[in-house]
Amino acid sequence: MRAEKQYLISEVETHLKKSDYVILANFTKVTVAEVAELRQKLAAEKAEFHVVKNSSLRVAAKALGLPEFDASLAGPTAIVVGGTNSAGVAKILKKFFQEKQKLEVKVGVMEKKLITAADLSQIADLPSFEALRAQLLGLFTQNAAAFVRVLDAKVKKEQPAAPAA
């Protein structure tokens, strides 16, 4: 293999190793200014947007043991990787698509499992991790408070009424 090709493949491998997810996108109609704007938004989640060659991506993905997504490697391809909040990145991509109507998510890979564009859209609609944590804690405290009210009612029922003074 030529040195240039090996360099491109190793560069793509380096990008793919940055996170446990990768999102493939078609960026055909996106302008340079819009890509810069998207990169700035993704930086908030410590994610990166890279344009890659399909052949390099195919070889690098195979070397890293990622699932086959050859069917999605038609036309120009960009990858989004990095950071730990894949749901936050999906939210940014979905919002960018809704605003610009240009970027198209092809497919994604999360924890070495293939994820469709529809699945990524559903992930983007989920509340943030902090919001989910707050909802779970709310459920815990709500049930605990109800339990305490039941115990309190039982104690009040069993105690005789205090004589009026």
C-alpha positions in Angstrom: 0.0 0.0 0.0 1.3 3.4 -0.9 2.5 5.7 1.9 -0.2 8.3 1.2 -3.0 5.8 1.5 -1.5 4.3 4.7 -1.3 7.8 6.2 -5.0 8.5 5.3 -6.1 5.2 6.8 -4.1 5.7 10.0 -5.6 9.3 10.3 -9.1 7.9 10.0 -8.3 5.2 12.6 -7.1 7.9 15.0 -10.4 9.7 14.6 -12.4 6.6 15.1 -10.6 5.7 18.3 -11.6 9.1 19.9 -15.0 7.8 21.1 -17.2 4.7 21.3 -19.5 6.1 18.6 -19.2 7.4 15.0 -21.8 9.2 13.0 -21.6 9.2 9.2 -23.1 12.1 7.4 -23.6 13.3 3.8 -22.4 16.9 3.6 -23.1 17.5 -0.1 -24.9 20.9 0.1 -23.1 22.3 3.2 -21.0 25.4 2.7 -17.6 25.9 4.3 -19.1 28.6 6.6 -21.8 26.1 7.7 -19.2 23.4 8.4 -17.3 25.9 10.5 -20.5 26.7 12.4 -21.2 23.0 12.9 -17.7 22.3 14.2 -18.0 25.2 16.7 -21.3 23.7 18.0 -19.8 20.2 18.2 -16.8 21.6 20.1 -19.1 22.2 23.0 -19.5 18.4 23.3 -15.8 17.9 22.5 -16.9 16.3 19.2 -15.2 16.7 15.8 -16.4 16.8 12.2 -14.0 15.3 9.6 -14.4 14.8 5.9 -12.9 11.4 5.0 -12.5 9.2 1.9 -14.9 6.3 1.8 -12.2 3.8 1.0 -10.0 4.9 3.9 -13.0 4.8 6.3 -13.9 1.3 5.1 -10.4 0.0 5.7 -10.0 1.7 9.1 -13.4 0.6 10.3 -12.7 -3.0 9.4 -9.3 -2.8 11.1 -11.0 -1.6 14.3 -13.7 -4.3 14.2 -16.6 -1.9 13.6 -19.8 -3.3 11.9 -20.1 -3.2 8.1 -21.7 0.0 6.9 -20.5 -0.3 3.2 -24.1 0.4 2.0 -23.9 3.9 3.6 -20.6 4.8 1.9 -22.0 6.2 -1.3 -21.2 9.8 -2.1 -19.2 12.2 0.1 -18.9 11.2 3.7 -18.0 13.0 6.9 -17.7 11.5 10.3 -18.5 12.9 13.7 -16.5 11.5 16.6 -15.2 12.5 20.0 -16.5 13.3 23.4 -18.6 11.1 25.6 -22.1 12.5 25.1 -23.3 10.8 21.9 -26.9 11.9 22.6 -25.8 15.5 22.9 -23.9 15.2 19.6 -27.0 13.7 18.0 -29.1 16.6 19.3 -26.7 19.1 17.7 -26.7 17.3 14.3 -30.5 17.1 14.3 -30.9 20.8 15.2 -28.4 21.7 12.5 -30.3 19.7 9.9 -33.6 21.3 11.0 -32.1 24.8 10.7 -30.1 24.3 7.4 -31.9 21.4 5.7 -28.6 20.3 4.3 -26.7 17.8 6.4 -28.0 14.2 6.1 -27.1 11.6 8.7 -26.5 8.3 6.9 -25.8 5.9 9.8 -24.1 5.6 13.1 -22.1 3.1 15.2 -22.5 3.1 18.9 -20.6 0.6 21.1 -19.8 -1.4 17.9 -23.5 -1.7 17.0 -25.0 -0.2 13.8 -27.6 2.5 14.4 -29.9 3.8 11.7 -30.5 7.5 11.1 -34.1 7.1 12.5 -32.6 5.6 15.7 -30.2 8.5 16.0 -33.1 10.9 15.6 -34.9 9.2 18.5 -31.7 9.4 20.6 -31.5 13.1 19.9 -35.1 13.5 21.2 -34.2 12.0 24.6 -33.7 14.4 27.5 -30.1 15.1 28.6 -28.4 12.8 31.0 -28.7 15.3 33.8 -32.5 15.7 33.2 -32.9 11.9 33.2 -31.0 11.7 36.5 -33.2 14.4 38.0 -36.3 12.6 36.9 -35.1 9.3 38.4 -34.2 11.1 41.7 -37.7 12.7 41.6 -39.3 9.3 41.3 -37.3 8.0 44.3 -38.1 10.9 46.5 -41.8 10.9 45.5 -42.1 7.2 46.5 -40.3 7.8 49.7 -42.5 10.8 50.6 -45.6 8.7 49.9 -44.3 5.9 52.1 -43.7 8.4 54.9 -47.2 9.8 54.6 -48.7 6.3 54.8 -46.7 5.6 58.0 -47.6 8.9 59.5 -51.3 8.4 58.8 -51.2 4.9 60.4 -49.5 6.4 63.5 -52.1 9.2 63.8 -54.9 6.7 63.4 -53.6 4.4 66.1 -53.0 7.3 68.6 -56.0 8.4 70.7 -57.1 11.9 70.1 -55.6 14.4 72.5 -58.1 15.8 75.1 -59.2 19.3 74.4 -57.9 21.8 77.0 
